[in-house]
Amino acid sequence: KNVPPGKANNNVQWDEDSVEYMPANPVRIAFVLVVHGRASRQLQRMFKAIYHKDHFYYIHVDKRSNYLHRQVLQFANQYPNVRVTSWRMATIWGGASLLSTYLQTMRDLMEMNDWPWDFFINLSAADYPIRTNDQLVAFLSRYRDMNFLKSHGRDNARFIRKQGLDRLFLECDTHMWRLGDRRIPEGIAVDGGSDWFLLNRKFVEYVTFSNDDLVTKMKRFYSYTLLPAESFFHTVLENSPYCDSMVDNNLRITNWNRKLGCKCQYKHIVDWCGCSPNDFKPADFHRFQQTARPTFFARKFEAVVNQEIIGQLDYYLYGNYPSGTPGLRSYWENVYDEPDGVHTLSDVALTMYHAFSRLGLRRAETSFHAAGDNSCRLVWVCLSSSGCFRGHRLDCRALLHPLGCAGWSAPSQTGLVSCKCTVLISRSIYARNKALVIHG
């Protein structure tokens, strides 16, 4: 019979109107960013919002997200306290690979002797701060011996069934396969909840290097578990010598307002039911200011869905951007970059990009035979943007000479797809490369 989880420590208080407690030795934080996809602009905006010279930033980019990895390497090299993992894993929703990623980043951080961090915080590109860095540091400095995790808050037996902890899973070929039933280890208080947490260095060191039966057996058990990152740290903490340090609050707000319920959106990658939270939008802003518990981050945010809410948070935290700051109401996301290789494109996408490029050169050739200035601009179809998603930016490049080509595509009011493309090419380039071969 399973032992019920111990009661978490909830005795934490905080006055958000003031940085009430800033000791002479404030905590230093290791932010671990686990990211994937192509939203490099949103990632850099979030990074800017959480950056401080006294903290440390360790970034893992999914093995399949090569474009994002190239972008991260470029901006990481500009900061002495930012590093990118030399290894990369291909993580999937609910997979054991995510827990492996966290455990490996913890080991890396523990072995970085020049990074004297006190707290481990995991974030994704869909997270965003809702309090300032100073407020976060003041709070954690006051509770530097605590570990912050959110428990499920329901009957433990029901949680085990709902989470599939009594089933055996194996991650293989980017899929979590359900193999059969199994028993929960005897005498262990199994718990779980959110896989977003803040852990202090002492506990991270214990999880990383301890060879006691608890840590060893739980690492083995959760290697064959669905959603292991949502339960492993909770279970180890509550059964360890550090059990009294648990606070049932991961200091985050997650948008689980799903009026239509969960529709098992990950059945294609896991033999189980599960779903992700919704994106925050401008109408949700009041929720960040009306919390009954300490909160410092929120999720999810996707600029491709709505960017206005991110602008609201920036203004709330740091004030207005300088007048004339470009791009505040615009957002674009790369869908293909030449180093990705043509093999990453579908036939439909490749055909569209080829046609797009040929049309551009044809219009450019026509304009060069006419009188005018020294450049040619092609506008295929119009598109306007006002802070919300309107389409995607497409980048193309000539094989033999750089050719800038930026475009957006979005549904029009007629229901058809409308596009806008701008090509800028000088007469001298055209003269030397009249027979350019264009590819996506």
N, C-alpha and C positions, 0 to 999 in steps of 0.2 A: 504493500500500500504506500502511495506517495505521501511524503511529509509535506504539509502545507507550507508555502513560502513564509519566511519571517516578515515581520512588519517593517516597512521601510521607514527611514527617518525623514520626516516632513518638516522638521523644525527649522525652516529657513525663511528669513524675512528680508524685504528689500523695499526701500523708498525710491521710486523711480524719478522723483523730482530733484534728487540730489546725489552727487557722488559722495556718499556719506562716510566711506571708510577707505582711505588710500594709504596703506602702510608704507613704511620706508623701503620695504622689499616686496613690491607688487609681483603677482604671478606673471609668468611668461607662458604663452600658449603656443602649442604646435597645432596649426590648422592642417588637417589632412583632407585634401580635395580629391575626391574620387569622381572622375568625369568621363563622359563619353559623348558621342554624337558630333555635331558640327557647329554648335552655338558658341563660337569663340568670342564673339562680341559680348554676349551676356556673361560668359565666364569672366572676362576681363573687367566688366563693370562690377560684378560681385566682388572680385578680388580687390579692386580699388576701394570698395566700401569697407572691407575688413582689414585692409593692410595697415600695419604699423611697424616701424623699424625695430621695435623691441620684441616682436613675436617671430615665429618661424612658420614657413609654408612648404608643405611637402605634397606634391601633386602626382597622382597616378592617372594616366590616360588609358582607357580601354585599348586592348591590343588591336581592335578592329578600327579604331578611330585615328587613322594616320594623319589626316588633315589637321585635326585638332591637336595632335601631338606636335606637329611642326609649328603650329601657332603658339602652343604653350612654351616650347623650347625658346622661341624668339623673345617672348616677354619675360620669361624666367631669368634669362641671362642678364637682365637689366638690374636685378636685385641681389644683394649679397646674402639675404636670408630666405631665398626661395630656391628649392631644389626639385627636380623631377626624377621620379624613380627610374633607375637604370633597367628595370625589368617591367614587363607589362603582362597583365592577365586579361583574358576575355571573359568578363563577368556577365551573368544573365540574371534576370529577375528570379528571386527565390533560390539561387544556386549556392552551392557550397563554395564556389570560387570567390564570392564576395567576402565571406568570412576569412578565407585564406589571404585575400588582399589586405584586410585590416590587420591580421596577425603579422603579416610580413612587414607592413609599414611600421607597426609598433616595434618590431625587432630592429628595423633600420634606424628608427628614431632613438632607441635606447643605445645603439652603437655609435651614434653621432656625438662624440664627446664635446664638440664645440657648440652644441645646441643645448643649453641648460633650460629646457622647458619644464613646466609644472603640470600642465593639463593637455590632454589629447582631445581634440574636437574634430569630428568628421562632418564634412559638408559635401554637397553636390553643386553643380552649376544651377540647379533649380532652387537653391536656398538664397536667403537674403537677410541681412541683419535688420532688426527693428529697434535696436538700442545702440548707443555709441560704444566704441571700443573702451573708452574710459569707464563707462558704466559696467561693462562686462568684467573688466579687470578688477574694479572695486568690489564687485559681488564675489567673484571667485577667490579673491585674496582673503575675504572674510571667511569663506568656507573651503579653504584650500585642502582640507582633509576629506572632503566629501566626494562621492561619485554620483553623477546625475544620469539616471535612466528612467524611462517611462514604462511602468508595468501595464499589463492588459486590463487590470481592474475588474475582472470577472471571475466566475467560478473556475478553479484551477483545472478540474477534470474537463470542463467544457473547452477551455483554452487548448488543452492537449489535443482534443479531438479536432477542433477547428483548425489548428495549426498543422495537423498531421504529424505530430511528434511521435505518435505510436505507429508510424509507417516508416518503412525503409526506402530511401531514395538514393539514386546514383546520378551524378551529373556526367553526361557524356555527349559529345557532339552538340554542344550548346543547347542541351535539353536536360530537364530533371525528370528521370524515369522513376516511376513508382514500382518497387520490386515486390512489396508484400508487407505483412504486419511485423511488429516487433514489440518488445517489452521496454518500458521505461526503467532505467537503472534503479535498483532498490536503495532506499534511504536517502534519495536526492530530492531536494525541494526544487522542482522544475518551475521556472517562471519565464516570462518573456513579455514583449510588447513592441516598442519602437526600436528600429535598428539605427537610430540617430541618438548619440549620447556624448557626454563629457566625462572623461575618466581621468583621475589624477595619476601622477607618475608612479606612485607606489603600487597601485593596483595593476597598471600596465606592465610594470616590471615583474610582478607576480605572475600574471597571465603569460608573459613572454618566456620567462626563464624557469619557472617552478617545474619540478619533476614529481610533485606529490601526486597521489592517486587521483585527487579531484580534477586537477587540470589535465593530466594525461588522459584519463578516461573520458572527460567531457570533450576534449579535442577529437578523440576517436569517434565518440557518439555523434557529434555534430558534423563530422565529415560526410555523414550519410543521412543528413536531415534537410528537409525543406525549410527555407527561410532561416538558416542557422544564425545569421547575424541578429535576428530578432529575439533570440533566446539564449545564446551561448553566454554572453557577458552577464546577463541577469542571473542565470543559474549559477555560474561560477562565483559571482560576487556574493550571492545570498547564502552560499554554502561554504564560504571561505572565512579566514580570520578577519576579513575586512567587511563582514556583513553589516556591521553597525554604521558603515559609512554611506549606505545607499540612500539616496533621496529620490522619491518617486516623482520625478519631474526632470525631463530632459531639456528644459529651458527653451522649448520651441512651441510654436503654434503650427499645426498641420491642418490643411483645409480638407476635412473629411465630410463636408456637406455634400453628400451625394443623394439627391432627391430620388433618383431612379435606382438607387442601390448599386451593388457590385454585380457586374455582368460577366464575371470570369474572363477578364480581358487577356489573360496570359495562358490560355489553354494550348496555344501553339508552341509554347516553350516549357510547359510544366504540366505534369499529370495531376493537376489540382486546380482549385478555384482561388482567384486572388485578383486584386485590383490596386490601383494607385490613387492618391489623393487628387483633388481637383486643383486647378490654378486659381490663385487669388486675382481678383479684379478690383477696380476702383471702389465699387460699392462695399468691399470688405475692409476698407481701411480702418474703420472704427474698431474692428476686432483687435487690432494691434495695441490700442490704447485702453481697452477695457478688460484686461485680463486680471483674474483674481490671484494669479501666481506669478512668480518671476519668469519672464520670457525675454529672450534676446535674439532669437532667429525665427523665421517662418518659412514654410514651404507649402505648395510649390509656386514658383514664378516661371513663366515662359514668355519671353519677350515676343516670340513668334505668335503668341496668342494675344497678349496684351502687355504693352510696355508702359502705359500710363501709370499703373500702380507702382512700378519701380521708380518712376520719376517722383511720385508723391512721397515715397519713403526717403529718397535722396534729399528732397527739400525738407522733410520733417527732421532728419538727422543732422544735415550739414548746411542747410540753407540753400538759397537759389544759386544756380549756375551763373557765371558771368554773362552779361548781355551779349548776344550774338554767338553763343556757343553752338557750333554746328551739330546737326544730327540728333538733337534731343527728341525729335518726334519721328525719327526715321529708324528703321531697323532692317538689316538684311542678313542673310545667312547663306554661306557658301554651300552649293549642292554638288559641285565637282571642281577638282583642282587637278591640273595636268599631272603632277607626280602620283596621283592616285592610280593612274593607269586606265586605259580605255576598258579593260576587262571588268572594271567595277561598275560600268554603266549598263543599263538595259538597252535593248535594241531601239526602243521607242525614244529614250533620252538621247542616244547617240545620233539617231536620225534627226531629231529636232535641233540639236546643237550644230550639226553639219549644215542643215538648211538655214539656220539662223546666220551662220558665218558666211555662207555663199551669198545670201541676200545682202548682207552688209557690204561685201566686196563689190557686188554688182552695182549697188547704189553709189559706192565710193568711186567706182570707175566712171560712172555717168557724170558725177559732179566734177571730176578732174578735167573733163573736156569742156567745162563751162567756165566763164570768167568768175572771179571771186577771190576770197582770201586764200591763205595757204593751208587750210584744213577743211575736212569734210565731216559733217555730223549726220549720222543716220538716226532718225527717230522712227521706230517701227510703229508702235501704238502707244497711247498715253496711259499714265497711271498716276494717281495721287495717293499720298500717305499722310495720316494725321495721328500717329501714335499707336494705332491698333494694326493688327496684321492685315496686309493687303496683298502679299505675294512673296516671291523669293527672288533674290538676286542671282543671276547666272554669270559666271566668269568664263571667258574663252580666251585662247591665246593662239597666235599664228605659230606655225612650226619653225619657220626660218627667220622670223623677226617679231619682236614684241608688238602685239596689237591689242590695245585696250578695248575691251568690249564688256559693258555692264548692262544687264537687263533685269526687268521685273515682270512677273506674270501673275495675274489675279483674275477672279471672276468679274465680269462686267455686269451692268444692270440688266442686260439682255439675256444673261445666263450663259453667254459664250465666254471663252477665255481671251482676255486682252493682255497684250504685252507691250513693254517699252524697252527699247535697246538704244544705247548710244555708243557709236564707234567713232574714235578720233584717230585719224591717220594723216600724216603729213604727205605732201606731194613727193618729197624726196624718197620717203620710204616706199610709196606706191611705185615710183619709177624703178626702184631697184628690185622690187619683189612683186611684180605684176602677176606672176604665176604662183602665188602662195598656195600651199596646201594647208587648209584649215582643219583642225580637229578639236573635239570637245575640250 
